């Protein structure tokens, strides 16, 4: 029997979000083979349309192949690339699984393999699981790379400054900082408790790879949100129906409140079931782009710091 994996992808104006929903060890079993020290990686903007930045990219080589442009995605469980990129990187699919998407998306077969070597600048991993997805992610995009791949480090992701800082964990005591929020333990996804409009409580996925911020259909009804426009998004497992919601839905996480300018309402029932928690929303790149995320995968904590325009 083929394995079943949930893969939610929103490919809107070329951006993609890929969170396969299943428990995994930290970093998906990948092994760091470069020195365990501090690193500072430079990110580049992913702009699928003029004047629209929809995420940040990391230049990556797999198995010594050509440079791939991978979307840095905190909603991804492991590296996922298209078949063309897999062929250029000498990656062979070794097993099949079924993708189950959100909303009305059908299931679809994909393949999974192991990359002997993955290089992100000076940071090098061995034995990385890689999913190979049929079709293209988007123009100028070869795939996605999860933030959790760097879970062996304390991660500081400054999206507005386009920097990814990796710091070795100190030995011994847990790291806890005021304003941090607990995430679902033993998961590679940043699922954390939140309140929407101070009325609806549940789990929200912090997803740097999502082109839109979303709320569940049940949440939209509970908040009596006005649905403005219906449209369809292309997902990795098929089409996903969405409803544009009136602006201003407020996400409260720990001591931070972030308002969504253009949220969409989508069916999150399937991904909620496979994650084992009720997901009331997805906080995507448009709302995270002016924040600094500090992620402590070891102790299952995430901190969100909002940056002021033009400065810290």
Buried (B, 14 or more C-beta within 10 A) or exposed (E): EEEEBBBBBBBBEBBBBBBBBBBBEBBBEBEBEBEEEEBEBEBEEBBBEEEBBBBBBBBBBBBEBEEBBBBBBBBBBBBBBBBEBBEBBEBEBEEEBBBBBBBEBEBBEBBBBBBEBBBBBEBBBBBBBBBBBEEBBBEEBBBBBBBBBBBBBBBBBBBBEBBBBBBEBEEEEEBEEEEBBBBBEEBBBBBBBBBBBEEBBBBBBBBBBBBBBBBBBBBBEBBEBEBEEEEEBBBBBBBBBBBBBEEEBBBBBBEBEBEBEBBBBBBBBBBBBBBEBBBBBBBBBBBBBBBBBBBBBBBBBBBBBEBEEEEE
